C-alpha cells in the first residue's frame, strides 16, 4: 500500500486555508447583518452649517448668505502695480566687498538681509551707509537694485 503524498506541513497549510475561508465567511455574514441597507434618504443626508462643518441637522435658512456670481474669483487675482514711491525701501549696508563686487543690505522695515551687486549701485558706497533701493527676486533670493545713497 502506498503512502500518502501529503506531508505534515501540507496538511497544516490546508487547515490554515480552510480556517481563513471560514473566518472570511463569518465576517461577510456579520457585515450583511449589520448593514444599513434600506435606510431612508433623510438618514443618509449630511448638511453643511454656516461655518462649513458637517452636521446631521439642516442649516437655518435665516443664516443663509447671498453671493453674486461676479464677486466669485476663480484663480489668483492679477497684481495691480503699487505706488512707485512704496517700491523704494530704506536700509543700511552691513557688508560690502569692493574687490569681489558684492555686499548685503539690511532692510529697515523687515530686518531682512538682501544681496546687492556692484553693477546695481548708482555710486560708491561703504559699510554702514544708509541707502534707498528696490527689491527684485533673483535666482537665489531677493536682490537689491537701483541702489543709491539716502540723503
C-alpha positions as CSV (number, residue, x, y, z in Angstrom):
1,X,0.0,0.0,0.0
2,X,1.3,3.4,-1.0
3,X,1.9,6.2,1.5
4,X,0.0,9.4,1.3
5,X,1.8,12.2,-0.7
6,X,0.8,14.8,1.8
7,X,3.4,15.8,4.4
8,X,2.7,17.2,7.8
9,X,3.3,20.8,6.7
10,X,1.0,20.4,3.7
11,X,-1.8,19.3,6.0
12,X,-1.2,22.2,8.3
13,X,-1.3,24.7,5.4
14,X,-4.6,23.2,4.2
15,X,-6.1,23.5,7.7
16,X,-5.0,27.2,7.8
17,X,-6.6,27.9,4.4
18,X,-9.8,26.3,5.5
19,X,-9.8,28.3,8.7
20,X,-9.3,31.6,6.8
21,X,-12.1,30.7,4.5
22,X,-14.5,30.1,7.4
23,X,-13.4,33.4,9.1
24,X,-14.0,35.3,5.9
25,X,-17.5,33.8,5.5
26,X,-18.3,34.7,9.1
27,X,-17.2,38.3,8.6
28,X,-19.2,38.6,5.4
29,X,-22.4,37.3,7.3
30,X,-21.7,39.8,10.1
31,X,-21.4,42.7,7.7
32,X,-24.6,41.8,5.9
33,X,-26.5,41.5,9.2
34,X,-25.2,44.9,10.4
35,X,-25.5,46.7,7.0
36,X,-27.5,49.9,6.8
37,X,-29.3,48.9,3.6
38,X,-32.8,50.2,3.4
39,X,-32.1,53.4,5.2
40,X,-34.2,56.4,4.2
41,X,-32.7,59.2,2.3
42,X,-33.1,61.5,5.3
43,X,-30.9,59.1,7.4
44,X,-28.2,59.2,4.8
45,X,-28.1,63.0,4.4
46,X,-25.3,65.2,5.7
47,X,-25.5,69.1,5.8
48,X,-23.0,71.9,6.0
49,X,-23.7,74.6,8.6
50,X,-22.8,78.3,8.2
51,X,-19.2,77.6,9.4
52,X,-18.6,74.8,6.9
53,X,-18.9,71.9,9.4
54,X,-20.8,68.7,8.7
55,X,-24.0,68.2,10.8
56,X,-27.0,65.9,10.8
57,X,-29.5,68.7,11.0
58,X,-30.3,71.1,8.1
59,X,-28.9,74.6,8.3
60,X,-31.0,77.5,9.5
61,X,-32.4,79.3,6.4
62,X,-32.2,82.7,8.2
63,X,-28.4,82.4,8.3
64,X,-28.2,81.8,4.5
65,X,-25.8,84.2,2.7
66,X,-26.4,85.5,-0.8
67,X,-23.4,85.9,-3.2
68,X,-23.2,87.4,-6.7
69,X,-21.6,85.2,-9.3
70,X,-19.5,88.2,-10.5
71,X,-17.9,88.5,-7.0
72,X,-16.5,85.0,-7.0
73,X,-12.9,84.9,-8.2
74,X,-11.5,81.8,-9.8
75,X,-7.8,81.6,-9.8
76,X,-5.3,84.1,-8.5
77,X,-6.1,87.8,-8.8
78,X,-3.9,89.9,-11.0
79,X,-1.4,92.0,-9.1
80,X,-2.0,95.7,-9.5
81,X,1.0,98.0,-9.7
82,X,1.6,99.8,-6.5
83,X,2.7,103.3,-5.8
84,X,6.2,103.8,-7.2
85,X,7.3,105.6,-4.0
86,X,6.4,102.5,-2.0
87,X,8.7,100.4,-4.1
88,X,11.8,102.2,-2.7
89,X,12.9,100.7,0.6
90,X,15.5,102.1,3.0
91,X,18.3,100.2,4.6
92,X,21.9,100.1,5.8
93,X,24.8,98.4,4.1
94,X,26.0,95.7,6.6
95,X,28.8,94.2,4.4
96,X,30.4,95.3,1.2
97,X,33.5,93.8,-0.5
98,X,34.7,96.1,-3.3
99,X,37.3,93.7,-4.6
100,X,34.7,91.0,-5.2
101,X,31.9,93.5,-6.1
102,X,29.1,92.4,-3.8
103,X,27.6,93.1,-0.4
104,X,24.4,92.9,1.7
105,X,21.9,95.5,2.8
106,X,19.8,95.1,6.0
107,X,16.2,96.3,5.2
108,X,14.9,98.8,7.8
109,X,11.3,97.5,7.6
110,X,11.7,93.7,7.5
111,X,15.3,93.4,9.0
112,X,16.0,91.1,6.1
113,X,19.5,90.8,4.6
114,X,19.3,91.5,0.9
115,X,22.1,90.8,-1.7
116,X,23.5,93.7,-3.7
117,X,25.9,93.6,-6.7
118,X,28.3,96.4,-7.6
119,X,26.5,96.8,-11.0
120,X,23.3,97.8,-9.3
121,X,24.9,100.7,-7.4
122,X,24.5,104.2,-8.6
123,X,27.6,105.5,-6.8
124,X,30.4,104.4,-4.5
125,X,29.2,103.0,-1.1
126,X,30.8,101.6,2.0
127,X,29.7,99.7,5.1
128,X,27.2,101.5,7.5
129,X,25.9,103.8,4.7
130,X,22.2,104.5,4.6
131,X,20.8,103.6,1.2
132,X,17.5,103.5,-0.8
133,X,16.8,100.6,-3.1
134,X,14.3,98.4,-4.8
135,X,14.0,94.7,-4.4
136,X,13.7,92.1,-7.2
137,X,13.7,88.4,-7.0
138,X,16.9,86.8,-8.3
139,X,17.9,83.2,-8.8
140,X,19.0,82.7,-5.2
141,X,16.6,85.1,-3.5
142,X,15.9,88.8,-3.2
143,X,18.4,91.2,-4.8
144,X,18.7,95.0,-4.3
145,X,18.6,97.0,-7.5
146,X,18.8,100.8,-8.3
147,X,20.7,101.3,-5.0
148,X,21.6,104.9,-4.1
149,X,22.8,106.7,-1.0
150,X,20.0,108.2,1.1
151,X,20.0,111.9,1.5
